[in-house]
Amino acid sequence: MGNQLKTVALLGLLSALLITISYWIIGGSTGVIIGIAIAAFTNLMSWYQSDKIALAAYRAQPISPSDAPELYAMVQKLCNRANLPMPAIFIVPSQAANAFATGRDPEHAAVAVTEGILNLLPQDELEGVIAHELTHIANRDTLTQAVAATVAGAISFLAQMVSYSLWFPSSRDGDRGANPLGLLLTVFLAPISATVIQLAISRTREFAADAGSARLTGNPRALSRALERLETIGRQLPMAGNPAFEPLLITNSFSGQFLGNLFSSHPPTEARVAQLLKLEQEVINQSELSFGR
């Protein structure tokens, strides 16, 4: 229920931002009506097509068990432990090392990994990454993140269109519908506002997914090593893609863009590693208690 309430609250904030942008650009009740229509269409489309949109954003390609039998076996083993249906598996044709999950519910979920992460990580670390993504699916974070990314992407697109229109202003003397101040605020503040709304829920969900991975694999240190390795290689080989979808990834894509550096979509890797090592000690203590019995 908590995740559903967060989803509704997030969609409400992003939708309100879309409507406000439309009001500023067009003006009057017409702007509000058009904004409501855009928000309704975007939410409906992202609700049912969020997985396809996210996968298309990174050019992910579906694979069969015969294409990657070891990867399929790993995912199936973890799904059995987590009591989850088997998700579709996709490969992202990129040497950058990253992964993400998407889908509106566990029955319509997908896990995507890059070629780079398959080549980079040993089996136990890759298992930790996959378990992290499966926890997102189990917690239904994938719906929230994908819908947020889709709507935020629509907001960024509108802001870009506005910035282009400023270079080619209308020559109609009687055109006074658009609010000039609103146009400027849209260009500069709308993408930032959309990003901040996304980040409001992204960080805590990453910690929860890390904890879920630790419980699912029983090996928190493997995921901590993977996160450190992914951060290092990510700085050397960024993952290209729409910044609006960065919260879907297991680590920052390190795109080098100003907003991406200023507002990180993930908690600091050091904090995540520290939390995992704390969980490792809890796992050890529980094992010792069980052995003592």
C-alpha positions as a printed Julia matrix, in Angstrom:
293×3 Matrix{Float64}:
  0.0     0.0     0.0
  2.88    2.37    0.81
  4.37    2.01   -2.66
  0.97    2.58   -4.27
  0.46    5.79   -2.29
  3.91    7.0    -3.31
  3.09    6.26   -6.92
 -0.15    8.24   -6.76
  1.57   11.16   -4.99
  4.4    11.2    -7.51
  2.07   11.09  -10.49
  0.0    13.87   -8.96
  3.02   16.15   -8.52
  4.36   15.49  -11.99
  0.92   15.88  -13.55
  0.43   19.19  -11.75
  3.76   20.36  -13.13
  2.69   19.38  -16.65
 -0.59   21.29  -16.29
  1.22   24.33  -14.9
  3.66   24.33  -17.81
  0.79   24.19  -20.29
 -0.96   27.05  -18.5
  2.2    29.2   -18.63
  2.85   28.46  -22.29
 -0.66   28.72  -23.71
 -2.43   30.77  -21.08
 -5.98   30.76  -19.74
 -8.41   27.9   -19.43
 -7.27   26.5   -22.79
 -3.8    25.94  -21.37
 -5.22   24.16  -18.33
 -7.43   21.89  -20.45
 -4.57   21.01  -22.8
 -2.3    20.39  -19.8
 -4.83   18.02  -18.24
 -5.16   16.18  -21.55
 -1.37   15.84  -21.89
 -1.04   14.66  -18.29
 -3.84   12.1   -18.65
 -2.44   10.73  -21.9
  1.14   10.58  -20.57
  0.09    8.83  -17.35
 -2.09    6.31  -19.18
  0.58    5.59  -21.77
  3.35    5.23  -19.2
  1.19    3.02  -16.95
  0.68    0.43  -19.67
  3.76    1.02  -21.82
  6.37    1.93  -19.18
  8.39   -1.23  -19.72
  8.53   -0.8   -23.49
  9.45    2.88  -23.17
 12.3     2.21  -20.76
 13.65   -0.7   -22.78
 13.47    1.31  -26.0
 15.31    4.21  -24.36
 18.36    1.98  -23.94
 17.85   -0.06  -27.15
 17.51   -3.25  -25.08
 17.1    -6.45  -27.07
 15.15   -9.51  -25.85
 17.05  -12.77  -25.51
 15.98  -16.4   -25.15
 17.31  -19.05  -22.75
 19.43  -20.49  -25.54
 21.1   -17.11  -26.06
 22.3   -16.82  -22.45
 21.64  -20.06  -20.53
 23.79  -19.14  -17.51
 22.1   -15.77  -17.09
 18.65  -17.35  -17.41
 19.54  -20.02  -14.85
 20.75  -17.36  -12.4
 17.6   -15.28  -12.76
 15.35  -18.34  -12.44
 17.13  -19.48   -9.27
 16.71  -16.06   -7.64
 13.07  -15.82   -8.76
 12.36  -19.17   -7.14
 13.88  -17.93   -3.89
 11.89  -14.69   -4.04
  8.67  -16.41   -5.16
  8.5   -14.23   -8.26
  7.45  -15.11  -11.81
 10.26  -15.23  -14.32
 10.72  -11.8   -15.94
 11.66  -11.2   -19.55
 15.39  -10.74  -19.96
 16.98   -8.13  -22.2
 20.53   -7.25  -23.2
 21.55   -3.63  -23.74
 24.13   -3.37  -26.56
 26.56   -1.2   -24.61
 29.99   -1.75  -23.12
 28.98    0.48  -20.2
 28.31   -1.59  -17.07
 24.79   -1.19  -15.7
 21.42   -2.9   -15.22
 17.79   -2.05  -14.57
 14.35   -3.58  -14.1
 11.05   -2.3   -15.42
  7.39   -3.27  -15.72
  4.1    -2.31  -14.09
  3.93   -5.46  -11.9
  5.79   -8.76  -11.37
  3.68  -10.44  -14.06
  4.77   -7.85  -16.65
  8.38   -7.29  -15.6
 11.69   -7.25  -17.41
 15.32   -7.23  -16.31
 17.9    -5.66  -18.61
 21.67   -5.92  -18.29
 24.34   -4.4   -20.49
 26.93   -6.38  -22.39
 29.5    -4.53  -20.34
 28.22   -5.72  -16.96
 28.15   -9.33  -18.16
 31.79   -9.04  -19.19
 32.86   -7.15  -16.07
 31.34   -8.84  -13.04
 32.11  -12.3   -11.64
 29.13  -14.56  -11.02
 28.54  -13.75   -7.35
 28.58   -9.99   -7.98
 26.29  -10.29  -11.0
 23.94  -12.37   -8.86
 23.85   -9.54   -6.32
 22.96   -7.06   -9.07
 20.2    -9.3   -10.45
 18.8    -9.81   -6.94
 18.76   -6.02   -6.49
 16.69   -5.63   -9.64
 14.33   -8.45   -8.69
 13.75   -6.71   -5.34
 12.68   -3.6    -7.26
 10.17   -5.79   -9.1
  8.91   -7.41   -5.89
  8.5    -3.98   -4.26
  6.79   -2.65   -7.43
  9.35    0.12   -7.58
  9.63   -0.51  -11.31
  6.2     0.98  -11.99
  6.88    4.09   -9.94
 10.32    4.67  -11.45
  9.29    4.0   -15.04
  6.15    6.15  -14.86
  8.1     8.95  -13.18
 10.79    8.75  -15.83
  8.22    8.85  -18.64
  6.35   11.86  -17.26
  9.59   13.65  -16.36
 10.81   12.97  -19.87
  7.62   14.58  -21.24
  8.25   17.63  -19.06
 11.83   17.9   -20.28
 10.62   17.55  -23.88
  8.12   20.39  -23.42
 10.86   22.54  -21.91
 13.08   21.85  -24.91
 10.27   22.79  -27.29
  9.77   26.03  -25.4
 13.47   26.84  -25.59
 13.39   26.32  -29.36
 10.33   28.57  -29.66
 12.19   31.39  -27.92
 14.59   31.45  -30.85
 11.69   31.67  -33.3
  9.06   33.89  -31.65
  5.62   34.27  -33.16
  5.15   37.28  -35.44
  1.43   37.55  -34.69
  0.79   40.91  -33.03
 -2.34   39.74  -31.3
 -0.83   36.61  -29.81
 -0.79   37.24  -26.08
 -1.75   33.81  -24.79
  1.72   32.73  -23.71
  3.18   34.07  -20.49
  6.8    35.25  -21.13
  7.81   34.69  -17.51
  6.18   31.28  -17.62
  8.16   30.42  -20.73
 11.44   31.27  -19.01
 10.5    29.37  -15.87
  9.54   26.38  -18.01
 12.9    26.34  -19.78
 15.02   26.64  -16.65
 13.01   25.27  -13.76
 10.67   22.6   -15.14
 13.34   19.94  -15.85
 14.96   20.6   -12.46
 11.62   20.34  -10.67
 10.81   17.07  -12.41
 14.21   15.68  -11.43
 13.8    16.71   -7.79
 10.41   14.96   -7.64
 11.96   11.78   -9.0
 14.78   11.92   -6.47
 12.34   12.3    -3.59
 11.6     8.58   -3.71
 14.56    7.16   -5.63
 17.17    7.12   -2.87
 15.27    5.19   -0.22
 14.16    2.63   -2.79
 17.78    1.94   -3.71
 18.68    1.2    -0.09
 15.65   -1.1     0.18
 16.61   -2.93   -3.01
 20.19   -3.35   -1.76
 18.86   -4.85    1.47
 16.56   -7.15   -0.48
 19.48   -8.35   -2.58
 21.51   -9.06    0.56
 18.71  -11.17    2.01
 18.02  -12.95   -1.26
 21.63  -13.95   -1.95
 22.89  -14.15    1.64
 26.02  -12.38    0.36
 25.87   -8.6     0.96
 29.59   -8.17    0.31
 29.25   -9.4    -3.28
 26.83   -6.57   -4.1
 29.03   -4.05   -2.29
 32.0    -5.09   -4.44
 29.81   -4.89   -7.54
 28.67   -1.35   -6.71
 32.25   -0.17   -6.2
 33.33   -1.8    -9.44
 30.38   -0.34  -11.36
 31.09    3.16  -10.06
 34.73    2.97  -11.13
 34.01    1.69  -14.63
 31.06    4.08  -14.95
 33.35    7.09  -14.62
 35.54    5.71  -17.38
 32.76    4.51  -19.68
 29.45    6.4   -19.21
 26.18    4.85  -20.28
 24.38    6.86  -22.92
 20.66    7.39  -22.54
 17.87    9.76  -21.58
 18.73   11.29  -18.16
 15.06   10.97  -17.17
 15.53    7.2   -17.0
 18.67    7.28  -14.86
 16.81    6.39  -11.62
 16.03    3.01  -13.2
 19.72    2.06  -13.31
 21.5     0.32  -10.46
 24.16    3.04  -10.34
 24.51    6.56  -11.75
 25.24    6.6   -15.45
 27.82    9.38  -14.96
 26.67   11.17  -18.09
 28.69   14.23  -17.14
 25.72   16.53  -17.61
 25.36   19.39  -15.15
 22.04   18.37  -13.64
 23.11   14.72  -13.48
 26.13   15.65  -11.36
 24.31   18.19   -9.22
 21.32   15.98   -8.38
 22.41   12.36   -8.13
 19.66    9.84   -8.77
 21.2     7.37   -6.31
 22.6     7.48   -2.79
 26.42    7.72   -2.56
 28.05    4.38   -3.26
 30.0     4.7    -0.01
 26.74    4.89    1.96
 25.29    1.91    0.12
 28.43   -0.15    0.74
 28.44    0.79    4.42
 24.81   -0.31    4.73
 25.55   -3.62    2.99
 28.53   -4.33    5.25
 26.31   -3.65    8.26
 23.82   -6.14    6.85
 26.65   -8.63    6.36
 27.4    -8.5    10.07
 23.72   -9.13   10.8
 23.78  -12.16    8.47
 26.86  -13.48   10.28
 25.27  -12.98   13.68
 22.1   -14.77   12.59
 24.14  -17.66   11.22
 26.05  -17.97   14.49
 22.82  -17.99   16.46
 21.37  -20.69   14.21
 24.55  -22.77   14.53
 24.51  -22.36   18.31
 21.08  -23.89   18.44
